[in-house]
């Protein structure tokens, strides 16, 4: 194997190792585990896991779910903790 293919293989391996290390971050893994399971009857989507820390999963490290720059839940009222559907934040 000549130098150029070997170098490309080494770079690809390094990128994969860095990606795997980021995905296996024990702090993030513990945070994901602490969230527990999805609530029964609630499909993953814009209203799943209301009030939970969205960026724990939506950090772009595992590719799906996608990375969010800003995330959170808007509630109709703070007391009722009912998510506000179809809200648009600009």
PyMOL Python script that loads the backbone (N, CA, C, O; Angstrom):
from pymol import cmd

cmd.read_pdbstr("""\
ATOM      1  N   UNK A   1       0.851  -1.169   0.000  1.00  0.00           N
ATOM      2  CA  UNK A   1       0.000   0.000   0.000  1.00  0.00           C
ATOM      3  C   UNK A   1       0.892   1.225   0.000  1.00  0.00           C
ATOM      4  O   UNK A   1       1.770   1.352   0.853  1.00  0.00           O
ATOM      5  N   UNK A   2       0.679   2.127  -0.943  1.00  0.00           N
ATOM      6  CA  UNK A   2       1.517   3.322  -1.020  1.00  0.00           C
ATOM      7  C   UNK A   2       1.131   4.306   0.077  1.00  0.00           C
ATOM      8  O   UNK A   2       0.156   4.090   0.797  1.00  0.00           O
ATOM      9  N   UNK A   3       1.894   5.381   0.203  1.00  0.00           N
ATOM     10  CA  UNK A   3       1.699   6.365   1.263  1.00  0.00           C
ATOM     11  C   UNK A   3       0.353   7.067   1.226  1.00  0.00           C
ATOM     12  O   UNK A   3      -0.263   7.289   2.269  1.00  0.00           O
ATOM     13  N   UNK A   4      -0.111   7.419   0.021  1.00  0.00           N
ATOM     14  CA  UNK A   4      -1.350   8.199  -0.080  1.00  0.00           C
ATOM     15  C   UNK A   4      -2.576   7.392   0.358  1.00  0.00           C
ATOM     16  O   UNK A   4      -3.337   7.906   1.178  1.00  0.00           O
ATOM     17  N   UNK A   5      -2.825   6.173  -0.119  1.00  0.00           N
ATOM     18  CA  UNK A   5      -3.980   5.407   0.376  1.00  0.00           C
ATOM     19  C   UNK A   5      -3.874   5.092   1.864  1.00  0.00           C
ATOM     20  O   UNK A   5      -4.878   5.088   2.575  1.00  0.00           O
ATOM     21  N   UNK A   6      -2.665   4.829   2.330  1.00  0.00           N
ATOM     22  CA  UNK A   6      -2.477   4.542   3.756  1.00  0.00           C
ATOM     23  C   UNK A   6      -2.843   5.767   4.594  1.00  0.00           C
ATOM     24  O   UNK A   6      -3.493   5.641   5.633  1.00  0.00           O
ATOM     25  N   UNK A   7      -2.428   6.946   4.144  1.00  0.00           N
ATOM     26  CA  UNK A   7      -2.727   8.182   4.858  1.00  0.00           C
ATOM     27  C   UNK A   7      -4.237   8.428   4.852  1.00  0.00           C
ATOM     28  O   UNK A   7      -4.802   8.822   5.872  1.00  0.00           O
ATOM     29  N   UNK A   8      -4.891   8.200   3.718  1.00  0.00           N
ATOM     30  CA  UNK A   8      -6.340   8.382   3.640  1.00  0.00           C
ATOM     31  C   UNK A   8      -7.057   7.422   4.577  1.00  0.00           C
ATOM     32  O   UNK A   8      -8.035   7.796   5.223  1.00  0.00           O
ATOM     33  N   UNK A   9      -6.579   6.196   4.652  1.00  0.00           N
ATOM     34  CA  UNK A   9      -7.168   5.212   5.549  1.00  0.00           C
ATOM     35  C   UNK A   9      -6.963   5.626   7.004  1.00  0.00           C
ATOM     36  O   UNK A   9      -7.873   5.490   7.821  1.00  0.00           O
ATOM     37  N   UNK A  10      -5.788   6.125   7.329  1.00  0.00           N
ATOM     38  CA  UNK A  10      -5.494   6.575   8.684  1.00  0.00           C
ATOM     39  C   UNK A  10      -6.382   7.769   9.066  1.00  0.00           C
ATOM     40  O   UNK A  10      -6.897   7.825  10.183  1.00  0.00           O
ATOM     41  N   UNK A  11      -6.559   8.704   8.156  1.00  0.00           N
ATOM     42  CA  UNK A  11      -7.421   9.862   8.414  1.00  0.00           C
ATOM     43  C   UNK A  11      -8.867   9.414   8.607  1.00  0.00           C
ATOM     44  O   UNK A  11      -9.551   9.897   9.509  1.00  0.00           O
ATOM     45  N   UNK A  12      -9.331   8.501   7.772  1.00  0.00           N
ATOM     46  CA  UNK A  12     -10.702   7.994   7.909  1.00  0.00           C
ATOM     47  C   UNK A  12     -10.871   7.283   9.252  1.00  0.00           C
ATOM     48  O   UNK A  12     -11.892   7.456   9.918  1.00  0.00           O
ATOM     49  N   UNK A  13      -9.894   6.499   9.648  1.00  0.00           N
ATOM     50  CA  UNK A  13      -9.955   5.804  10.934  1.00  0.00           C
ATOM     51  C   UNK A  13      -9.970   6.799  12.087  1.00  0.00           C
ATOM     52  O   UNK A  13     -10.720   6.620  13.046  1.00  0.00           O
ATOM     53  N   UNK A  14      -9.157   7.838  12.006  1.00  0.00           N
ATOM     54  CA  UNK A  14      -9.107   8.855  13.063  1.00  0.00           C
ATOM     55  C   UNK A  14     -10.447   9.569  13.187  1.00  0.00           C
ATOM     56  O   UNK A  14     -10.925   9.802  14.297  1.00  0.00           O
ATOM     57  N   UNK A  15     -11.055   9.917  12.058  1.00  0.00           N
ATOM     58  CA  UNK A  15     -12.368  10.574  12.085  1.00  0.00           C
ATOM     59  C   UNK A  15     -13.414   9.653  12.700  1.00  0.00           C
ATOM     60  O   UNK A  15     -14.244  10.103  13.489  1.00  0.00           O
ATOM     61  N   UNK A  16     -13.386   8.392  12.356  1.00  0.00           N
ATOM     62  CA  UNK A  16     -14.341   7.436  12.920  1.00  0.00           C
ATOM     63  C   UNK A  16     -14.131   7.292  14.418  1.00  0.00           C
ATOM     64  O   UNK A  16     -15.100   7.237  15.175  1.00  0.00           O
ATOM     65  N   UNK A  17     -12.886   7.231  14.853  1.00  0.00           N
ATOM     66  CA  UNK A  17     -12.593   7.095  16.287  1.00  0.00           C
ATOM     67  C   UNK A  17     -13.055   8.318  17.061  1.00  0.00           C
ATOM     68  O   UNK A  17     -13.594   8.185  18.159  1.00  0.00           O
ATOM     69  N   UNK A  18     -12.851   9.511  16.505  1.00  0.00           N
ATOM     70  CA  UNK A  18     -13.302  10.737  17.166  1.00  0.00           C
ATOM     71  C   UNK A  18     -14.820  10.757  17.244  1.00  0.00           C
ATOM     72  O   UNK A  18     -15.386  11.107  18.280  1.00  0.00           O
ATOM     73  N   UNK A  19     -15.476  10.387  16.166  1.00  0.00           N
ATOM     74  CA  UNK A  19     -16.941  10.340  16.167  1.00  0.00           C
ATOM     75  C   UNK A  19     -17.480   9.341  17.170  1.00  0.00           C
ATOM     76  O   UNK A  19     -18.455   9.618  17.869  1.00  0.00           O
ATOM     77  N   UNK A  20     -16.852   8.185  17.242  1.00  0.00           N
ATOM     78  CA  UNK A  20     -17.275   7.159  18.198  1.00  0.00           C
ATOM     79  C   UNK A  20     -17.051   7.630  19.625  1.00  0.00           C
ATOM     80  O   UNK A  20     -17.895   7.406  20.492  1.00  0.00           O
ATOM     81  N   UNK A  21     -15.932   8.274  19.874  1.00  0.00           N
ATOM     82  CA  UNK A  21     -15.654   8.782  21.226  1.00  0.00           C
ATOM     83  C   UNK A  21     -16.681   9.833  21.622  1.00  0.00           C
ATOM     84  O   UNK A  21     -17.120   9.862  22.772  1.00  0.00           O
ATOM     85  N   UNK A  22     -17.068  10.693  20.694  1.00  0.00           N
ATOM     86  CA  UNK A  22     -18.076  11.712  21.001  1.00  0.00           C
ATOM     87  C   UNK A  22     -19.429  11.073  21.270  1.00  0.00           C
ATOM     88  O   UNK A  22     -20.148  11.499  22.173  1.00  0.00           O
ATOM     89  N   UNK A  23     -19.775  10.068  20.505  1.00  0.00           N
ATOM     90  CA  UNK A  23     -21.070   9.399  20.690  1.00  0.00           C
ATOM     91  C   UNK A  23     -21.101   8.592  21.975  1.00  0.00           C
ATOM     92  O   UNK A  23     -22.178   8.355  22.523  1.00  0.00           O
ATOM     93  N   UNK A  24     -19.953   8.166  22.466  1.00  0.00           N
ATOM     94  CA  UNK A  24     -19.879   7.340  23.673  1.00  0.00           C
ATOM     95  C   UNK A  24     -19.499   8.158  24.900  1.00  0.00           C
ATOM     96  O   UNK A  24     -18.996   7.602  25.876  1.00  0.00           O
ATOM     97  N   UNK A  25     -19.725   9.447  24.869  1.00  0.00           N
ATOM     98  CA  UNK A  25     -19.431  10.320  25.993  1.00  0.00           C
ATOM     99  C   UNK A  25     -20.206   9.831  27.214  1.00  0.00           C
ATOM    100  O   UNK A  25     -21.437   9.837  27.187  1.00  0.00           O
ATOM    101  N   UNK A  26     -19.529   9.408  28.283  1.00  0.00           N
ATOM    102  CA  UNK A  26     -20.251   8.848  29.434  1.00  0.00           C
ATOM    103  C   UNK A  26     -21.163   9.848  30.129  1.00  0.00           C
ATOM    104  O   UNK A  26     -22.201   9.455  30.660  1.00  0.00           O
ATOM    105  N   UNK A  27     -20.808  11.119  30.143  1.00  0.00           N
ATOM    106  CA  UNK A  27     -21.672  12.124  30.766  1.00  0.00           C
ATOM    107  C   UNK A  27     -22.964  12.231  29.975  1.00  0.00           C
ATOM    108  O   UNK A  27     -24.052  12.228  30.551  1.00  0.00           O
ATOM    109  N   UNK A  28     -22.847  12.327  28.641  1.00  0.00           N
ATOM    110  CA  UNK A  28     -24.042  12.418  27.802  1.00  0.00           C
ATOM    111  C   UNK A  28     -24.845  11.133  27.868  1.00  0.00           C
ATOM    112  O   UNK A  28     -26.074  11.170  27.905  1.00  0.00           O
ATOM    113  N   UNK A  29     -24.165  10.004  27.883  1.00  0.00           N
ATOM    114  CA  UNK A  29     -24.852   8.724  27.956  1.00  0.00           C
ATOM    115  C   UNK A  29     -25.651   8.614  29.254  1.00  0.00           C
ATOM    116  O   UNK A  29     -26.789   8.143  29.243  1.00  0.00           O
ATOM    117  N   UNK A  30     -25.065   9.046  30.370  1.00  0.00           N
ATOM    118  CA  UNK A  30     -25.773   9.029  31.649  1.00  0.00           C
ATOM    119  C   UNK A  30     -26.968   9.965  31.618  1.00  0.00           C
ATOM    120  O   UNK A  30     -28.023   9.638  32.160  1.00  0.00           O
ATOM    121  N   UNK A  31     -26.817  11.125  30.990  1.00  0.00           N
ATOM    122  CA  UNK A  31     -27.925  12.087  30.896  1.00  0.00           C
ATOM    123  C   UNK A  31     -29.067  11.509  30.063  1.00  0.00           C
ATOM    124  O   UNK A  31     -30.237  11.687  30.403  1.00  0.00           O
ATOM    125  N   UNK A  32     -28.731  10.821  28.977  1.00  0.00           N
ATOM    126  CA  UNK A  32     -29.770  10.189  28.152  1.00  0.00           C
ATOM    127  C   UNK A  32     -30.486   9.095  28.922  1.00  0.00           C
ATOM    128  O   UNK A  32     -31.710   8.986  28.852  1.00  0.00           O
ATOM    129  N   UNK A  33     -29.740   8.286  29.653  1.00  0.00           N
ATOM    130  CA  UNK A  33     -30.327   7.215  30.446  1.00  0.00           C
ATOM    131  C   UNK A  33     -31.253   7.792  31.513  1.00  0.00           C
ATOM    132  O   UNK A  33     -32.322   7.239  31.775  1.00  0.00           O
ATOM    133  N   UNK A  34     -30.848   8.896  32.125  1.00  0.00           N
ATOM    134  CA  UNK A  34     -31.648   9.518  33.180  1.00  0.00           C
ATOM    135  C   UNK A  34     -32.991  10.030  32.659  1.00  0.00           C
ATOM    136  O   UNK A  34     -33.937  10.170  33.435  1.00  0.00           O
ATOM    137  N   UNK A  35     -33.089  10.310  31.357  1.00  0.00           N
ATOM    138  CA  UNK A  35     -34.365  10.772  30.799  1.00  0.00           C
ATOM    139  C   UNK A  35     -35.428   9.681  30.853  1.00  0.00           C
ATOM    140  O   UNK A  35     -36.622   9.975  30.917  1.00  0.00           O
ATOM    141  N   UNK A  36     -35.001   8.445  30.828  1.00  0.00           N
ATOM    142  CA  UNK A  36     -35.960   7.345  30.846  1.00  0.00           C
ATOM    143  C   UNK A  36     -36.599   7.134  29.483  1.00  0.00           C
ATOM    144  O   UNK A  36     -36.163   7.691  28.476  1.00  0.00           O
ATOM    145  N   UNK A  37     -37.645   6.312  29.477  1.00  0.00           N
ATOM    146  CA  UNK A  37     -38.335   5.989  28.225  1.00  0.00           C
ATOM    147  C   UNK A  37     -39.282   7.100  27.813  1.00  0.00           C
ATOM    148  O   UNK A  37     -39.659   7.957  28.613  1.00  0.00           O
ATOM    149  N   UNK A  38     -39.657   7.063  26.539  1.00  0.00           N
ATOM    150  CA  UNK A  38     -40.685   7.978  26.042  1.00  0.00           C
ATOM    151  C   UNK A  38     -41.987   7.693  26.780  1.00  0.00           C
ATOM    152  O   UNK A  38     -42.223   6.567  27.219  1.00  0.00           O
ATOM    153  N   UNK A  39     -42.825   8.707  26.914  1.00  0.00           N
ATOM    154  CA  UNK A  39     -44.141   8.528  27.518  1.00  0.00           C
ATOM    155  C   UNK A  39     -44.990   7.722  26.544  1.00  0.00           C
ATOM    156  O   UNK A  39     -45.010   8.012  25.348  1.00  0.00           O
ATOM    157  N   UNK A  40     -45.685   6.719  27.047  1.00  0.00           N
ATOM    158  CA  UNK A  40     -46.531   5.885  26.201  1.00  0.00           C
ATOM    159  C   UNK A  40     -47.582   6.700  25.462  1.00  0.00           C
ATOM    160  O   UNK A  40     -48.201   7.595  26.037  1.00  0.00           O
ATOM    161  N   UNK A  41     -47.778   6.389  24.193  1.00  0.00           N
ATOM    162  CA  UNK A  41     -48.791   7.062  23.387  1.00  0.00           C
ATOM    163  C   UNK A  41     -48.349   8.387  22.791  1.00  0.00           C
ATOM    164  O   UNK A  41     -49.118   9.019  22.067  1.00  0.00           O
ATOM    165  N   UNK A  42     -47.135   8.821  23.078  1.00  0.00           N
ATOM    166  CA  UNK A  42     -46.629  10.075  22.512  1.00  0.00           C
ATOM    167  C   UNK A  42     -45.587   9.724  21.460  1.00  0.00           C
ATOM    168  O   UNK A  42     -44.530   9.179  21.778  1.00  0.00           O
ATOM    169  N   UNK A  43     -45.888  10.037  20.221  1.00  0.00           N
ATOM    170  CA  UNK A  43     -44.955   9.747  19.141  1.00  0.00           C
ATOM    171  C   UNK A  43     -43.796  10.731  19.159  1.00  0.00           C
ATOM    172  O   UNK A  43     -43.993  11.911  19.450  1.00  0.00           O
ATOM    173  N   UNK A  44     -42.583  10.260  18.849  1.00  0.00           N
ATOM    174  CA  UNK A  44     -41.477  11.207  18.726  1.00  0.00           C
ATOM    175  C   UNK A  44     -41.841  12.288  17.708  1.00  0.00           C
ATOM    176  O   UNK A  44     -42.363  11.991  16.634  1.00  0.00           O
ATOM    177  N   UNK A  45     -41.570  13.496  18.047  1.00  0.00           N
ATOM    178  CA  UNK A  45     -41.896  14.630  17.194  1.00  0.00           C
ATOM    179  C   UNK A  45     -41.768  15.908  17.995  1.00  0.00           C
ATOM    180  O   UNK A  45     -41.184  15.902  19.078  1.00  0.00           O
ATOM    181  N   UNK A  46     -42.293  16.983  17.493  1.00  0.00           N
ATOM    182  CA  UNK A  46     -42.085  18.282  18.134  1.00  0.00           C
ATOM    183  C   UNK A  46     -42.630  18.388  19.559  1.00  0.00           C
ATOM    184  O   UNK A  46     -42.182  19.242  20.324  1.00  0.00           O
ATOM    185  N   UNK A  47     -43.571  17.551  19.920  1.00  0.00           N
ATOM    186  CA  UNK A  47     -44.155  17.661  21.258  1.00  0.00           C
ATOM    187  C   UNK A  47     -43.740  16.545  22.210  1.00  0.00           C
ATOM    188  O   UNK A  47     -44.292  16.435  23.305  1.00  0.00           O
ATOM    189  N   UNK A  48     -42.775  15.714  21.811  1.00  0.00           N
ATOM    190  CA  UNK A  48     -42.382  14.642  22.724  1.00  0.00           C
ATOM    191  C   UNK A  48     -41.449  15.188  23.803  1.00  0.00           C
ATOM    192  O   UNK A  48     -40.711  16.148  23.578  1.00  0.00           O
ATOM    193  N   UNK A  49     -41.494  14.572  24.957  1.00  0.00           N
ATOM    194  CA  UNK A  49     -40.658  14.915  26.107  1.00  0.00           C
ATOM    195  C   UNK A  49     -40.755  16.383  26.522  1.00  0.00           C
ATOM    196  O   UNK A  49     -39.720  17.023  26.704  1.00  0.00           O
ATOM    197  N   UNK A  50     -41.949  16.937  26.678  1.00  0.00           N
ATOM    198  CA  UNK A  50     -42.055  18.351  27.060  1.00  0.00           C
ATOM    199  C   UNK A  50     -41.383  18.626  28.399  1.00  0.00           C
ATOM    200  O   UNK A  50     -41.549  17.879  29.363  1.00  0.00           O
ATOM    201  N   UNK A  51     -40.626  19.712  28.434  1.00  0.00           N
ATOM    202  CA  UNK A  51     -39.960  20.122  29.660  1.00  0.00           C
ATOM    203  C   UNK A  51     -38.643  19.438  29.929  1.00  0.00           C
ATOM    204  O   UNK A  51     -37.948  19.802  30.878  1.00  0.00           O
ATOM    205  N   UNK A  52     -38.277  18.462  29.127  1.00  0.00           N
ATOM    206  CA  UNK A  52     -36.996  17.787  29.324  1.00  0.00           C
ATOM    207  C   UNK A  52     -35.912  18.507  28.520  1.00  0.00           C
ATOM    208  O   UNK A  52     -36.229  19.247  27.588  1.00  0.00           O
ATOM    209  N   UNK A  53     -34.646  18.304  28.863  1.00  0.00           N
ATOM    210  CA  UNK A  53     -33.543  19.002  28.192  1.00  0.00           C
ATOM    211  C   UNK A  53     -33.302  18.476  26.770  1.00  0.00           C
ATOM    212  O   UNK A  53     -32.640  17.454  26.585  1.00  0.00           O
ATOM    213  N   UNK A  54     -33.833  19.168  25.792  1.00  0.00           N
ATOM    214  CA  UNK A  54     -33.804  18.735  24.386  1.00  0.00           C
ATOM    215  C   UNK A  54     -32.381  18.485  23.875  1.00  0.00           C
ATOM    216  O   UNK A  54     -32.144  17.559  23.099  1.00  0.00           O
ATOM    217  N   UNK A  55     -31.448  19.317  24.318  1.00  0.00           N
ATOM    218  CA  UNK A  55     -30.096  19.245  23.764  1.00  0.00           C
ATOM    219  C   UNK A  55     -29.311  18.034  24.250  1.00  0.00           C
ATOM    220  O   UNK A  55     -28.215  17.780  23.749  1.00  0.00           O
ATOM    221  N   UNK A  56     -29.837  17.284  25.205  1.00  0.00           N
ATOM    222  CA  UNK A  56     -29.176  16.052  25.610  1.00  0.00           C
ATOM    223  C   UNK A  56     -29.139  15.085  24.423  1.00  0.00           C
ATOM    224  O   UNK A  56     -28.118  14.442  24.179  1.00  0.00           O
ATOM    225  N   UNK A  57     -30.240  14.984  23.693  1.00  0.00           N
ATOM    226  CA  UNK A  57     -30.291  14.086  22.535  1.00  0.00           C
ATOM    227  C   UNK A  57     -30.038  14.817  21.219  1.00  0.00           C
ATOM    228  O   UNK A  57     -29.394  14.274  20.322  1.00  0.00           O
ATOM    229  N   UNK A  58     -30.533  16.025  21.104  1.00  0.00           N
ATOM    230  CA  UNK A  58     -30.429  16.773  19.850  1.00  0.00           C
ATOM    231  C   UNK A  58     -29.121  17.556  19.808  1.00  0.00           C
ATOM    232  O   UNK A  58     -29.123  18.777  19.654  1.00  0.00           O
ATOM    233  N   UNK A  59     -28.007  16.845  19.945  1.00  0.00           N
ATOM    234  CA  UNK A  59     -26.693  17.481  19.980  1.00  0.00           C
ATOM    235  C   UNK A  59     -25.876  17.234  18.717  1.00  0.00           C
ATOM    236  O   UNK A  59     -24.742  17.701  18.611  1.00  0.00           O
ATOM    237  N   UNK A  60     -26.445  16.504  17.761  1.00  0.00           N
ATOM    238  CA  UNK A  60     -25.754  16.240  16.503  1.00  0.00           C
ATOM    239  C   UNK A  60     -24.681  15.175  16.595  1.00  0.00           C
ATOM    240  O   UNK A  60     -24.020  14.895  15.595  1.00  0.00           O
ATOM    241  N   UNK A  61     -24.483  14.573  17.748  1.00  0.00           N
ATOM    242  CA  UNK A  61     -23.404  13.596  17.916  1.00  0.00           C
ATOM    243  C   UNK A  61     -23.726  12.243  17.294  1.00  0.00           C
ATOM    244  O   UNK A  61     -22.826  11.552  16.816  1.00  0.00           O
ATOM    245  N   UNK A  62     -24.995  11.858  17.294  1.00  0.00           N
ATOM    246  CA  UNK A  62     -25.322  10.540  16.749  1.00  0.00           C
ATOM    247  C   UNK A  62     -26.043  10.628  15.415  1.00  0.00           C
ATOM    248  O   UNK A  62     -26.408   9.599  14.847  1.00  0.00           O
ATOM    249  N   UNK A  63     -26.258  11.851  14.897  1.00  0.00           N
ATOM    250  CA  UNK A  63     -26.829  12.012  13.562  1.00  0.00           C
ATOM    251  C   UNK A  63     -28.339  12.007  13.514  1.00  0.00           C
ATOM    252  O   UNK A  63     -28.925  12.694  12.677  1.00  0.00           O
ATOM    253  N   UNK A  64     -28.975  11.269  14.367  1.00  0.00           N
ATOM    254  CA  UNK A  64     -30.432  11.260  14.397  1.00  0.00           C
ATOM    255  C   UNK A  64     -30.835  11.033  15.837  1.00  0.00           C
ATOM    256  O   UNK A  64     -30.609   9.937  16.351  1.00  0.00           O
ATOM    257  N   UNK A  65     -31.402  11.975  16.498  1.00  0.00           N
ATOM    258  CA  UNK A  65     -32.055  13.172  15.981  1.00  0.00           C
ATOM    259  C   UNK A  65     -31.045  14.247  15.582  1.00  0.00           C
ATOM    260  O   UNK A  65     -29.879  14.226  15.977  1.00  0.00           O
ATOM    261  N   UNK A  66     -31.544  15.178  14.789  1.00  0.00           N
ATOM    262  CA  UNK A  66     -30.681  16.232  14.259  1.00  0.00           C
ATOM    263  C   UNK A  66     -30.216  17.167  15.373  1.00  0.00           C
ATOM    264  O   UNK A  66     -30.786  17.187  16.464  1.00  0.00           O
ATOM    265  N   UNK A  67     -29.182  17.933  15.081  1.00  0.00           N
ATOM    266  CA  UNK A  67     -28.639  18.879  16.049  1.00  0.00           C
ATOM    267  C   UNK A  67     -29.505  20.127  16.111  1.00  0.00           C
ATOM    268  O   UNK A  67     -29.896  20.670  15.078  1.00  0.00           O
ATOM    269  N   UNK A  68     -29.802  20.578  17.318  1.00  0.00           N
ATOM    270  CA  UNK A  68     -30.511  21.838  17.541  1.00  0.00           C
ATOM    271  C   UNK A  68     -29.509  22.844  18.095  1.00  0.00           C
ATOM    272  O   UNK A  68     -28.636  22.483  18.884  1.00  0.00           O
ATOM    273  N   UNK A  69     -29.632  24.110  17.684  1.00  0.00           N
ATOM    274  CA  UNK A  69     -28.810  25.173  18.263  1.00  0.00           C
ATOM    275  C   UNK A  69     -29.474  25.698  19.532  1.00  0.00           C
ATOM    276  O   UNK A  69     -28.801  25.999  20.517  1.00  0.00           O
ATOM    277  N   UNK A  70     -30.787  25.803  19.498  1.00  0.00           N
ATOM    278  CA  UNK A  70     -31.583  26.267  20.631  1.00  0.00           C
ATOM    279  C   UNK A  70     -32.791  25.352  20.706  1.00  0.00           C
ATOM    280  O   UNK A  70     -33.360  24.996  19.675  1.00  0.00           O
ATOM    281  N   UNK A  71     -33.191  24.966  21.908  1.00  0.00           N
ATOM    282  CA  UNK A  71     -34.338  24.075  22.032  1.00  0.00           C
ATOM    283  C   UNK A  71     -34.994  24.259  23.393  1.00  0.00           C
ATOM    284  O   UNK A  71     -34.363  24.709  24.350  1.00  0.00           O
ATOM    285  N   UNK A  72     -36.241  23.909  23.457  1.00  0.00           N
ATOM    286  CA  UNK A  72     -36.967  23.986  24.716  1.00  0.00           C
ATOM    287  C   UNK A  72     -38.439  23.756  24.460  1.00  0.00           C
ATOM    288  O   UNK A  72     -38.848  23.444  23.342  1.00  0.00           O
ATOM    289  N   UNK A  73     -39.233  23.914  25.507  1.00  0.00           N
ATOM    290  CA  UNK A  73     -40.665  23.708  25.411  1.00  0.00           C
ATOM    291  C   UNK A  73     -41.375  24.991  25.795  1.00  0.00           C
ATOM    292  O   UNK A  73     -41.066  25.598  26.820  1.00  0.00           O
ATOM    293  N   UNK A  74     -42.322  25.403  24.975  1.00  0.00           N
ATOM    294  CA  UNK A  74     -43.202  26.512  25.335  1.00  0.00           C
ATOM    295  C   UNK A  74     -44.465  25.910  25.925  1.00  0.00           C
ATOM    296  O   UNK A  74     -45.067  25.008  25.342  1.00  0.00           O
ATOM    297  N   UNK A  75     -44.858  26.410  27.076  1.00  0.00           N
ATOM    298  CA  UNK A  75     -46.048  25.911  27.737  1.00  0.00           C
ATOM    299  C   UNK A  75     -47.166  26.932  27.664  1.00  0.00           C
ATOM    300  O   UNK A  75     -46.915  28.137  27.631  1.00  0.00           O
ATOM    301  N   UNK A  76     -48.407  26.448  27.638  1.00  0.00           N
ATOM    302  CA  UNK A  76     -49.582  27.327  27.658  1.00  0.00           C
ATOM    303  C   UNK A  76     -49.542  28.144  28.947  1.00  0.00           C
ATOM    304  O   UNK A  76     -49.689  29.365  28.906  1.00  0.00           O
ATOM    305  N   UNK A  77     -49.347  27.491  30.085  1.00  0.00           N
ATOM    306  CA  UNK A  77     -49.135  28.159  31.367  1.00  0.00           C
ATOM    307  C   UNK A  77     -48.079  27.374  32.125  1.00  0.00           C
ATOM    308  O   UNK A  77     -47.908  26.176  31.900  1.00  0.00           O
ATOM    309  N   UNK A  78     -47.385  28.035  33.006  1.00  0.00           N
ATOM    310  CA  UNK A  78     -46.353  27.363  33.784  1.00  0.00           C
ATOM    311  C   UNK A  78     -46.966  26.370  34.756  1.00  0.00           C
ATOM    312  O   UNK A  78     -46.371  25.333  35.046  1.00  0.00           O
ATOM    313  N   UNK A  79     -48.144  26.681  35.255  1.00  0.00           N
ATOM    314  CA  UNK A  79     -48.780  25.816  36.237  1.00  0.00           C
ATOM    315  C   UNK A  79     -49.274  24.512  35.619  1.00  0.00           C
ATOM    316  O   UNK A  79     -49.059  23.438  36.180  1.00  0.00           O
ATOM    317  N   UNK A  80     -49.933  24.604  34.467  1.00  0.00           N
ATOM    318  CA  UNK A  80     -50.543  23.420  33.853  1.00  0.00           C
ATOM    319  C   UNK A  80     -49.512  22.544  33.160  1.00  0.00           C
ATOM    320  O   UNK A  80     -49.724  21.341  33.007  1.00  0.00           O
ATOM    321  N   UNK A  81     -48.399  23.134  32.740  1.00  0.00           N
ATOM    322  CA  UNK A  81     -47.347  22.416  32.030  1.00  0.00           C
ATOM    323  C   UNK A  81     -47.862  21.710  30.774  1.00  0.00           C
ATOM    324  O   UNK A  81     -47.391  20.630  30.417  1.00  0.00           O
ATOM    325  N   UNK A  82     -48.843  22.344  30.107  1.00  0.00           N
ATOM    326  CA  UNK A  82     -49.340  21.814  28.823  1.00  0.00           C
ATOM    327  C   UNK A  82     -48.504  22.455  27.715  1.00  0.00           C
ATOM    328  O   UNK A  82     -48.409  23.680  27.644  1.00  0.00           O
ATOM    329  N   UNK A  83     -47.901  21.642  26.857  1.00  0.00           N
ATOM    330  CA  UNK A  83     -47.118  22.215  25.754  1.00  0.00           C
ATOM    331  C   UNK A  83     -48.001  23.056  24.834  1.00  0.00           C
ATOM    332  O   UNK A  83     -49.156  22.710  24.586  1.00  0.00           O
ATOM    333  N   UNK A  84     -47.456  24.148  24.336  1.00  0.00           N
ATOM    334  CA  UNK A  84     -48.146  25.036  23.409  1.00  0.00           C
ATOM    335  C   UNK A  84     -47.916  24.514  21.998  1.00  0.00           C
ATOM    336  O   UNK A  84     -46.803  24.614  21.481  1.00  0.00           O
ATOM    337  N   UNK A  85     -48.964  23.948  21.354  1.00  0.00           N
ATOM    338  CA  UNK A  85     -48.777  23.391  20.011  1.00  0.00           C
ATOM    339  C   UNK A  85     -48.679  24.492  18.950  1.00  0.00           C
ATOM    340  O   UNK A  85     -49.255  25.568  19.106  1.00  0.00           O
ATOM    341  N   UNK A  86     -47.965  24.216  17.903  1.00  0.00           N
ATOM    342  CA  UNK A  86     -47.859  25.091  16.729  1.00  0.00           C
ATOM    343  C   UNK A  86     -47.289  26.476  17.030  1.00  0.00           C
ATOM    344  O   UNK A  86     -47.575  27.423  16.298  1.00  0.00           O
ATOM    345  N   UNK A  87     -46.504  26.613  18.073  1.00  0.00           N
ATOM    346  CA  UNK A  87     -45.872  27.905  18.391  1.00  0.00           C
ATOM    347  C   UNK A  87     -44.715  28.140  17.433  1.00  0.00           C
ATOM    348  O   UNK A  87     -44.036  27.201  17.021  1.00  0.00           O
ATOM    349  N   UNK A  88     -44.502  29.383  17.091  1.00  0.00           N
ATOM    350  CA  UNK A  88     -43.390  29.755  16.223  1.00  0.00           C
ATOM    351  C   UNK A  88     -42.557  30.784  16.968  1.00  0.00           C
ATOM    352  O   UNK A  88     -43.078  31.808  17.407  1.00  0.00           O
ATOM    353  N   UNK A  89     -41.266  30.517  17.112  1.00  0.00           N
ATOM    354  CA  UNK A  89     -40.353  31.437  17.778  1.00  0.00           C
ATOM    355  C   UNK A  89     -39.464  32.029  16.703  1.00  0.00           C
ATOM    356  O   UNK A  89     -38.850  31.300  15.924  1.00  0.00           O
ATOM    357  N   UNK A  90     -39.396  33.350  16.659  1.00  0.00           N
ATOM    358  CA  UNK A  90     -38.544  34.026  15.668  1.00  0.00           C
ATOM    359  C   UNK A  90     -37.555  34.934  16.359  1.00  0.00           C
ATOM    360  O   UNK A  90     -36.751  35.591  15.696  1.00  0.00           O
TER     361      UNK A  90
END
""", "prot")
cmd.dss("prot")
cmd.show_as("cartoon", "prot")
cmd.util.cbc("prot")
cmd.orient("prot")
